[in-house]
Amino acid sequence: MNDCIFCKILNGDLPSARVYEDDAAVAFLDIFPFTKGHTLVVPREHVGMLPEMAPEHLARLITVVQNIARRVMKAVECDGFNLLQNNGPCAGQTVSHVHFHIVPRFNGTPVQWTPNANLYAPGEMDAIARKIRAS
C-alpha cells in the first residue's frame, strides 16, 4: 500500500529502530511509545485487520510476537507487559495494517495509554533496540 506508514517502514522508505526481522514479520520500537521498550510487531504482508489475515500467517506472526516479548522483557528488565492489537478506528487502530504492541510494564507504575514522542533521551532508543536485538 502506497500510503501505509508500516509498509513504508518495511520497504525501508522510512527509518525505524528495528529489533527483529524475518521473511514474515518485522519488529521495531514505537516512535510514540507508552513506555520505554514499547515494540511493534508487523507482518510483511499488508493486511488491514486481524480477521482478514490468513490463519497460517497469523500463527507465524504470533510466534514472532512471543519471541519478541521475551526479548523485550529481558532487555528492559520489566515485570510484565501488555499485548495490544486494535482493529478498526473505533478500537484505536491508527494504522490500517495489522500490528501487535508489546508494552513493557513495571511494578508500581500505573497503566497509562498516553503516547509520548519525547520519552527517550538522545541515543536511548537505539541503545534499547540494540539490547533487544542482542537478547
N, C-alpha and C positions, 0 to 999 in steps of 0.2 A: 504494500500500500504506500503510495507516494507521500501521503500526509501523516502517516503514523510515526510518532516520535520514537517508539520502540523499534520499528523497522529501520528507521534511520540510524539508531544506535547499533543495531545488529549488523547493518551494512557498513558500518564504520564512517558514516556521514556525520555523526555527532559523537563527541568524546564521552567516555564513561570510565568509571573505576571498576573494571571487570575483575571478578574474583574466580570465575569458572566459565568454561565453555566446552561444548562438545557438539556433535552434529545435530543434536535435538534441541539444546537449550543453552542459554547464556544467563549468568548471574552477575549482577553489578550492584554497587551501592546506590541507594536512592539519593538524588540531589535535594530532595525535600524530606529529610528523614524525621521520624518521630523520636528516635533515639540513635545514639552512635552505633554503627554497625547495621542499621536498617538496610536490608538487602532485598532486591527484586530478582525473582527467577522467572524468565520469559522464554516461551518456546520460540524456536526459529521460525516456525510456520505461523503466518498471520491468521489468527482465529480471534474473532471479536469477543465471544463469550464462552464460558465453560461448557454449556450444553451443546455447543456446535463442534466441540473438539472430538476427534476420533478416540474411542476408549483406549486403544493401544498407545496412542500418543500421550494421552493423559497419564497412563500407567508409567510411562517412561519419564514424564515430567515430574510426577510426584516423587519418584525415586531420586531425581536430582534435587528436589526441594528438601527431602530428608537429609541427603548428604550435605547440602549447603547449610542447613540448620545446625547440624553437628559442628561444622567448621566455624560458623559464626559464634556459637556458644563458647567454643574453645578460645577463639581469637579475642573476643571482647570480655571473656570471663563473666558472662551474665548468668543469672539464676534460672532463667526460663525465657520463653519467647511467645509472642502472639503470631499466629499464622493467619493472614488475611487474604481473601480472594473475593473481590467485588464483581458483580455482574449487572451492568446497566447503570446509567447515570443516577437513577433513583436510589441505587445501593452504594453510591460513592465511587463508581468506576469513572476515572477521569481520562484514561487512555483506553481506547477500544481495541485492546489486544490482550488476550488472556495473560495474567501475571499473578504471581504469589508474592506477598510481602512477608518477610521474616523480620519481625520487630523484636530486638532484644529487650528483656525486662530484668530489672534489678530489684532485689528485696528492698522494701522501704521506699520505693519510688512509685508515686501514683500513676495510674494508667491515664495518659493524655493522648488525644488524637489531633495534635496540632503540628503540622509540618513546619520545619524550621530550616530555612536555607542557610542560616548562619550558625549552625550547630558546631561545625568543625573549624578548628583553628587552621591557618595556612599549613598545608602539607599533611594534616592529620588524616584526612580522608584517604589519601594514597597510602599512608602508613597502615591504616586499618585494613585496606584492601590487600596489602602485602601479607599481613598477618593471617587473613582468612585464606589466601591462596596457599600459604605455607602450612596451614594446619591440616 
